Every structure is written in structure tokens, then in C-alpha cells.
Amino acid sequence: MLNLSVFDLGLLPVQIWFASYIIYPIIAVIMTMLQPSMTHAASLPGPALARWAKSFLLAQGILVSALAVALFFAPELISTIWPWKVTPVLAQMYAGPLLSYGLGSFLFARQEQALGVRALVPAMLAFTLTTVIVSFVHFSLFSLNQIADLLWFAWFISASAILAVMTVHVTQAR
């Protein structure tokens, strides 16, 4: 909304994009309100969520949310250190999905049972693994001589590995 003038609202893909960014957060808020176990440490049956898994989700939530806030409030600065060339407008647009991902991680870190994160962890794995694959497909965009590039690959590869282990753990929970 801050950069509405850069969009051609007559194009169907732009309309779909705007609808998605409006509808999905509303659905997420409604689902969260209707399912209190998402915001409270629910006493679900089954094995406890491992302490390392909770710690990872908490750390991921803090890091990704902080990045999202920086992207939103300082897009000019962040666009200069981003792993590939982005405009400040695009950097600011990355803030929304990353904030959602970060806050989701933070909220689900509060779950006590593995079943409490069963729906979320495989989706997070899909996101991080897809990011790794797409990054390797577009490897020419990265220089790997800057810390941001190295952090990008280190984070998404390690997050994918951790989330893969978590996915096995939570999908085996009964």
C-alpha cells in the first residue's frame, strides 16, 4: 500500500497478488482466533515437542521477524546488503511474508506437544527447501564473497536440515 503507484492494478496477476495479501492474513487471524490451541500451550495428546525444536522455532521467529521489520522500516539500507540486487520497494514487499513466517515460528515455539506443530513444520520445510533449490537454480545471482550471500545459504540449508528432522519427529507423533 505504501508503493501503490508502482503497480498496474489493471493486470490480473497484480489483482491476484493484492487479493492474496489481503485475504490470507484475514484467514490466518480467523483461524488463530477459532483455534486457541494455536496461541496457547495446548494439552494435546502425544509426545512432547523436543526442547531443541522449540528453541529452533523461537530463534527462527526472532531472526526472521527482526529481518522483516528491518526490511519494512529500512528498505534502502537492506536492499544494499541483500544477497541479490533488489529495489527498496521490492525489499519492503518481502517484509510481509517474512513477518508472517517469523511470527508463525514464534507462536508455534510455544507449543508443548509435537502434534501442535504438525501442520506447520512440513510447510516450513517446503518453504526453506524450495528456497535452497531456487537459490541454486539462480546461483549466478549470488557472489558468495559477501557475508549476506553466505548467511543466506547457511541459514536456509541448516534450517532445511533441522526442519526435515522436525518433520519426521512430528509426523510420527500419534
Secondary structure, DSSP 4 states (H G I P E B T S, - for coil): -TTGGGS-TTSHHHHHHHHHHHHHHHHHHHHHHH-GGGTTT---SSPBPPHHHHHHHHHHHHHHHHHHHHHHH-HHHHHHHSSS---HHHHHHHHHHHHHHHHHHHHHTT--BGGGGTTHHHHHHHHHHHHHHHHHHTGGG--SSSHHHHHHHHHHHHHHHHHHHHHHHHHH--
